[in-house]
Amino acid sequence: MSQKAVDQDQSIDYHKTMSWNKRWISFRTIWLKEVRRILRIWPQTLLPPVITMSLYFVIFGKMIGSRVGEMGGVPYMQFIVPGLIMMAIITNSYSNVVSSFFSAKFTASIEELLVSPVSKHAILMGYISGGIFRGLAIGFIVSIVALFFTDLGIEHLFVTVFTVLGTSTLFSLGGFINAVFARSFDDISIIPSFVLTPLTYLGGVFYSMENLSPFWQNVSLLNPIVYMVNSFRYGILGYSDVNVWYSMAAIFVFCAIFYTIAYRLLNNGSRVRL
């Protein structure tokens, strides 16, 4: 091989390396901005979910749970803890991205990113990773609080980790898509109020599907949060009302679909600007 060809190959490798370095720097910058925002206003981002989940533990776990007894072969408090942790992860992953990205739209600061040479994947992953960080942080803190009320363990580590990461990623992407379509601050509260809250409360957090009639069991299977809650409960307790492997496959597929939609919306840019 001639020296000229070697120099060309080295030049190509150098530019590829620089490209990946720039993408990494872009992603890390956006992610660190999100993390610092979460930690800077922790009384708004981290404290309220912990207080809310603690109230659930006291009211549903201790007061009502003592009368319910067991569900799914375990004490009622243990039964609802995985669902409550998953509820906190879903809500906070979603709300972090939808509020952060829409604020960037509202202040027009997102336009600076869109006209810069920053990769659209880096922008999207930066915001999504911020939502994942908040979801995992809340999930960890709520898990620590839950230990004051009941014993927790991990029966299936891979299922637990996959479900937590997959669910926080999925709802971070959902929050991003909502923020792209939103035209006012009222629009970013519609989905959490009228979609997420009903689906979460009807997602098997507080009850087992075995207690439902066959008709309502079939209706519940249309609720995607049922699969996430039960998959996480299986990872923690080894108990699930649905097929865990189908649940994990569904989470992966929906993450891929939502990422594709979010990336195309961001790359198109038509609805990103107010």
Buried (B, 14 or more C-beta within 10 A) or exposed (E): EEEEEEEEEEEEEEEEEEEEEBBEEBBEEBBEBBBEBBEEEEEEBBEEBBEBBBEBBEEBBEEBBEEBEEBBEBBBBBBBBBBBBBBBBBBBBBBBBBBBBBBBBBEEEBBEBBEEEBBBBBBBBBBBBBBBBBBBBBBBBBBEBBEEBBEBEEEBEEBBEBBBBBBBBBBBBBBBBBBBEBEEEEBBBEBBEEEBEEBBEBBBBBBBBEEBEEEEBEEBEEBBBBBBBBBBBBBBBBBBBBBBEEBBEBBBEBBEEBBEBBBEBBEEBEBBEE
